Amino acid sequence: MKLTVHRDVFADAVSFAVKLLPQRTTLPILSGVLLHADQDSLTLSSFDYEVSARTSVAADIQHPGHVLVSGRLLSDIAQRLPQQDVTLELDGSSMKVVCGSAKFSLLTMPIEEYPQLPEVSGVSGEVSGDDFGHAIAQVSPAASRDDVTPVITGVLLHITDENLALMATDRYRVAVREMPWASSESGLEVSALVPSKTLSEVGKTFQNADKVNITIMTGAERELVAFSADDKTVTSLLIKGSFPPVQRLFPESVDNYCVVNTAELIEATRRVGLVVEREAPLRYSFSADGVMLEALGSEQAQASETTDGHLVGEDCVVSLKPQFLIDGLSHTGSEFARVGFSPTDNPNKPGPVLITAQTSREGDQEASYRYLLQPNLLMR
């Protein structure tokens, strides 16, 4: 194998191929990146039995062939090469990397021991790359980081004929984002539970793509999802198990709410939250006078602040974790947000707080993104 490829194109391709590889693996061969040179393109791929990545780039192929080398080492080298074309050449049991006066030699791995990349077929459709990346960023922070319950460490993709809903929860909060989905198939209803970490990288990778194709394969022994755009493809093994029925937690309507300036409430929360411990809540009092934030219970310091708010309905007092509230507000992507108070049978125990975007101070809410939050467990 021998080829020449543009330096920046090569560095970007290697970075993409190894981005999702685990930092440590029990099988060293799974840390490798497979390079396949054929005709006028170079294909780079990686696979650790759970996640795969594959991309092709244009290259001047002098001799076709394939080689398997350490992925992260090749990525580190590629990022630091000078701004000149890169030549790759297989020489016995090593691959030579030459760029200007810089020369490297990487030991190859046995290709025959490398697993075959998965092929995904099934329900397929397209979404806007920008919208999909934004939706993932909105929802993924609500996914659990606790591996004890794997089913809630993922983001659920629920697909119907013309709609894609992304859902995540850590039992303290629920985030849902709905967006249009285009497919040639009709009568659809399929779900895929994707690891949150993997989906977050997918969102960053494809956020600048015009369209992202999503293919979901369920019912087989290995259930998979594939994301592809612009000669790049990522596949992921789905999480098995039943995702909690979070949709039923959202109230049908909320008549008691307060419209706030998103940035002002976030900054006030950050200031007042300086004096509380990491997991301690702040008390938020919503009234006709605005929103009062109070940090209570600290022996060392106390703090309070009032921000503007347009209240509709009755006064309400709730205690919320500062970072959880910030996550919900910041991902509305709107100058104003609506903080709604769910009705409950017990007037002394407020229900979950529902956060949505608001088109203007006195306009309508934009409910494609919904964030439900309360300090107590939503589900047990």
C-alpha positions in Angstrom: 0.0 0.0 0.0 1.2 3.5 -0.9 -0.7 6.7 -1.2 -0.6 10.5 -0.9 -3.3 12.5 0.8 -3.9 16.2 1.8 -2.7 16.8 5.4 -5.8 18.5 6.8 -8.2 16.0 5.1 -6.2 13.1 6.6 -6.0 14.6 10.1 -9.7 15.2 10.1 -10.5 11.7 8.9 -8.2 10.0 11.5 -9.7 12.2 14.3 -13.2 11.2 13.3 -12.3 7.5 13.1 -10.8 7.3 16.6 -13.0 9.8 18.4 -15.3 7.1 19.8 -12.7 4.5 20.6 -12.5 3.7 24.4 -9.5 5.1 26.2 -8.7 1.6 27.5 -9.6 -1.8 26.1 -8.9 -5.4 27.2 -8.2 -6.2 23.5 -5.4 -4.0 22.2 -6.4 -4.7 18.6 -9.7 -2.8 19.1 -7.7 0.4 19.7 -6.6 0.2 16.1 -7.8 2.2 13.0 -8.1 0.3 9.7 -6.9 2.1 6.6 -8.0 0.7 3.2 -6.7 2.3 0.0 -8.5 1.5 -3.2 -8.9 3.3 -6.6 -8.9 7.0 -5.7 -10.0 7.0 -2.0 -8.7 6.1 1.4 -11.2 4.6 3.9 -10.5 4.8 7.6 -12.6 2.8 10.1 -12.7 1.7 13.8 -14.8 -0.7 15.7 -14.8 -1.9 19.4 -17.8 -4.2 19.1 -20.2 -1.5 20.4 -19.4 1.6 18.3 -18.0 1.9 14.8 -16.9 4.8 12.7 -16.1 4.9 9.0 -15.1 7.7 6.6 -13.6 8.0 3.1 -11.4 10.8 1.7 -9.9 11.5 -1.7 -6.3 10.3 -2.1 -3.7 9.6 -4.8 -3.4 5.8 -4.6 -0.1 4.5 -6.0 -0.6 1.0 -4.7 -3.9 -0.2 -3.1 -3.9 -2.2 0.1 -4.9 -2.1 3.7 -3.2 -1.8 7.1 -4.2 -1.7 10.8 -2.3 0.6 13.2 -2.7 2.2 16.6 -5.6 4.7 16.2 -4.8 7.3 18.9 -1.1 7.4 18.1 -1.9 7.9 14.4 -4.3 10.7 15.3 -1.7 12.4 17.6 0.8 12.3 14.7 -1.7 13.5 12.1 -2.6 16.6 14.2 1.0 17.7 14.5 2.2 17.1 10.9 3.5 20.1 8.9 1.2 21.7 6.3 2.3 19.5 3.4 0.9 16.4 1.7 1.2 13.2 3.6 2.5 9.9 2.2 1.6 6.6 3.7 3.4 3.4 2.7 3.3 -0.1 4.0 6.9 -1.4 4.5 6.9 -5.0 5.8 5.5 -5.0 9.4 5.3 -1.2 9.7 3.6 1.8 8.1 5.7 4.8 7.2 4.2 8.3 7.5 6.1 11.0 5.7 5.2 14.7 5.6 7.9 17.1 4.5 10.9 16.3 6.7 8.8 14.6 9.3 9.0 10.8 9.2 7.3 8.2 11.4 7.1 4.4 11.4 4.2 2.7 13.1 4.1 -1.0 13.9 1.1 -2.7 12.2 -1.5 -5.0 13.8 -2.8 -8.4 12.4 -5.8 -7.5 10.2 -7.1 -11.0 10.2 -7.9 -10.7 14.0 -9.8 -7.4 13.5 -13.7 -7.7 13.6 -15.8 -6.9 10.6 -17.7 -3.6 10.7 -21.4 -4.0 11.1 -23.9 -3.3 8.3 -27.2 -1.7 9.4 -30.4 -2.1 7.6 -34.0 -1.3 8.7 -36.1 1.8 9.2 -34.4 4.8 7.7 -35.1 8.5 7.3 -33.5 12.0 7.3 -33.3 14.9 9.7 -31.6 18.3 9.4 -28.0 18.1 10.7 -28.1 21.4 12.5 -31.5 20.7 14.1 -30.4 17.2 15.1 -27.1 18.4 16.7 -29.0 21.1 18.6 -31.6 18.6 19.8 -29.0 16.2 21.1 -27.3 19.1 23.0 -30.6 20.0 24.5 -31.6 16.5 25.7 -28.4 14.6 26.5 -27.5 16.6 29.8 -30.6 15.0 31.4 -29.4 11.5 30.8 -28.2 9.6 33.9 -24.4 9.2 34.5 -25.0 6.3 36.9 -24.2 3.0 35.2 -26.1 1.0 37.9 -29.2 1.6 35.8 -28.0 1.4 32.2 -31.4 2.0 30.6 -31.5 5.7 31.7 -27.9 6.4 30.6 -29.2 6.5 27.1 -31.2 8.9 25.0 -34.4 7.4 23.5 -35.1 8.1 19.8 -38.8 7.6 19.2 -39.8 7.7 15.6 -43.3 8.0 14.0 -44.2 8.9 10.4 -43.1 12.5 10.4 -41.8 13.1 13.9 -38.6 12.2 15.8 -38.7 12.7 19.6 -35.5 12.5 21.7 -36.0 11.8 25.4 -33.6 11.5 28.4 -34.0 11.3 32.2 -31.9 10.7 35.3 -35.1 10.4 37.4 -34.7 13.9 38.8 -35.5 15.6 35.4 -36.8 14.7 32.0 -35.9 16.4 28.7 -37.8 15.9 25.5 -37.2 17.5 22.1 -39.4 16.9 19.0 -38.4 17.6 15.5 -39.5 16.7 11.9 -38.4 13.4 10.4 -38.6 12.5 6.7 -39.0 8.9 5.6 -40.4 7.1 2.6 -41.9 4.5 4.9 -45.4 4.9 6.4 -47.1 3.7 9.5 -43.9 3.9 11.5 -43.4 3.6 15.2 -39.9 2.5 16.3 -37.6 3.3 19.2 -33.9 3.1 19.7 -32.1 3.7 23.0 -28.7 5.1 22.2 -25.9 5.6 24.7 -25.8 9.3 25.6 -22.0 9.6 25.3 -22.1 8.2 21.8 -25.0 10.3 20.7 -23.4 13.5 22.0 -20.3 12.8 19.8 -22.7 12.1 16.8 -24.4 15.4 17.4 -21.0 17.3 17.3 -19.8 15.4 14.3 -22.9 15.9 12.1 -24.1 19.3 13.3 -22.8 21.0 10.1 -24.2 18.4 7.7 -27.2 19.4 5.6 -29.0 16.1 6.2 -28.3 13.2 8.5 -29.5 9.7 7.6 -30.6 7.6 10.5 -31.1 3.8 10.1 -32.4 1.7 13.0 -32.2 -2.1 13.0 -34.3 -3.8 15.7 -35.5 -7.3 16.3 -32.1 -8.9 15.6 -29.7 -10.4 18.1 -27.6 -7.2 17.9 -29.9 -4.1 17.7 -28.1 -1.2 16.0 -28.5 2.4 14.9 -26.5 4.1 12.1 -25.9 7.8 11.5 -24.4 8.9 8.2 -23.7 12.1 6.3 -20.9 13.4 4.0 -19.0 10.1 3.6 -19.0 9.6 7.4 -20.9 6.8 9.2 -21.2 6.0 12.9 -23.0 2.9 14.2 -23.8 2.1 17.8 -25.1 -0.9 19.6 -28.4 -0.1 21.3 -29.1 -0.3 25.0 -31.4 -3.2 25.8 -34.3 -2.6 28.2 -37.5 -0.6 28.6 -37.1 3.1 28.8 -39.4 4.7 31.5 -42.7 6.1 30.2 -41.6 9.7 30.8 -44.2 11.2 28.4 -46.9 10.5 31.0 -45.2 12.7 33.5 -45.8 15.9 31.5 -49.0 17.8 32.4 -51.6 18.2 29.7 -51.8 22.0 30.4 -50.1 24.4 32.8 -52.1 27.5 33.6 -49.9 28.8 36.4 -46.5 30.0 35.1 -43.9 32.7 35.1 -42.1 34.2 32.0 -38.5 35.0 32.8 -35.6 36.5 31.0 -33.5 33.4 30.4 -30.0 34.9 30.7 -30.9 37.0 33.8 -32.3 34.1 35.8 -29.3 31.9 34.8 -26.8 34.5 36.0 -28.7 35.2 39.2 -28.8 31.5 39.9 -25.0 31.3 39.4 -24.4 34.2 41.8 -26.7 33.0 44.5 -25.6 29.5 44.1 -22.0 30.4 45.1 -22.8 30.1 48.8 -24.4 26.6 48.7 -22.9 23.2 48.6 -22.9 21.3 45.3 -26.1 19.3 45.8 -28.0 21.9 47.9 -31.0 23.6 46.3 -32.0 27.2 46.0 -35.4 28.5 46.9 -37.2 30.3 44.1 -40.2 32.5 45.0 -42.3 33.4 42.0 -44.7 36.3 42.6 -46.1 39.5 40.9 -43.0 41.3 42.1 -40.7 39.0 40.2 -38.5 36.0 41.1 -36.6 35.9 44.4 -33.7 33.5 44.8 -32.5 32.6 48.2 -29.7 30.4 49.4 -30.5 29.2 52.9 -29.1 26.8 55.4 -25.4 27.6 55.0 -23.4 28.4 58.1 -20.7 30.3 56.3 -22.7 32.6 54.0 -26.2 33.5 52.7 -27.4 35.2 49.5 -30.5 36.4 47.8 -31.4 38.2 44.6 -34.5 39.3 42.8 -35.0 39.2 39.0 -37.9 40.2 36.7 -40.7 37.8 36.0 -44.2 38.0 34.5 -46.4 35.8 36.6 -49.7 34.3 35.4 -51.7 32.7 38.1 -50.8 32.2 41.8 -47.6 32.8 43.6 -45.4 29.7 43.9 -42.3 28.7 45.9 -40.1 25.8 44.8 -36.7 24.5 45.8 -34.5 23.5 42.8 -31.0 22.3 42.2 -29.2 25.3 40.6 -27.3 23.4 37.9 -30.4 21.4 36.9 -32.4 24.6 36.5 -29.5 26.2 34.5 -29.4 23.2 32.2 -33.1 23.5 31.4 -33.0 27.3 30.9 -29.9 27.4 28.8 -31.1 24.8 26.3 -34.3 26.6 25.5 -32.2 28.7 23.1 -34.6 31.6 23.6 -34.4 35.1 25.2 -37.4 34.3 27.3 -38.4 31.0 29.0 -41.7 29.9 30.6 -41.4 28.3 34.0 -44.7 26.4 34.6 -45.9 25.0 37.8 -47.8 21.6 37.6 -50.9 21.4 39.8 -51.0 18.8 42.5 -53.6 17.5 45.0 -51.4 18.8 47.9 -51.1 22.6 47.9 -48.1 22.4 50.2 -46.2 20.2 47.8 -45.5 21.8 44.4 -45.5 19.5 41.4 -42.8 19.3 38.8 -41.6 22.5 37.1 -42.0 22.6 33.4 -39.5 24.8 31.4 -40.2 25.7 27.7 -39.1 28.4 25.4 -41.1 31.6 25.0 -41.2 33.6 21.8 -41.5 36.9 23.6 -42.3 38.2 27.1 -46.0 38.0 26.5 -46.1 35.8 23.4 -46.7 32.1 23.0 -44.6 29.2 24.3 -42.5 27.1 21.9 -43.0 23.5 23.1 -40.8 21.5 20.8 -38.4 21.4 23.8 -39.7 20.5 27.2 -37.7 20.1 30.4 -39.5 18.8 33.5 -37.7 19.2 36.9 -38.3 18.6 40.5 -36.0 18.0 43.5 -37.7 14.7 44.4 -37.5 11.5 42.4 -39.9 11.6 39.5 -39.9 7.8 39.2 -39.0 5.1 41.7 
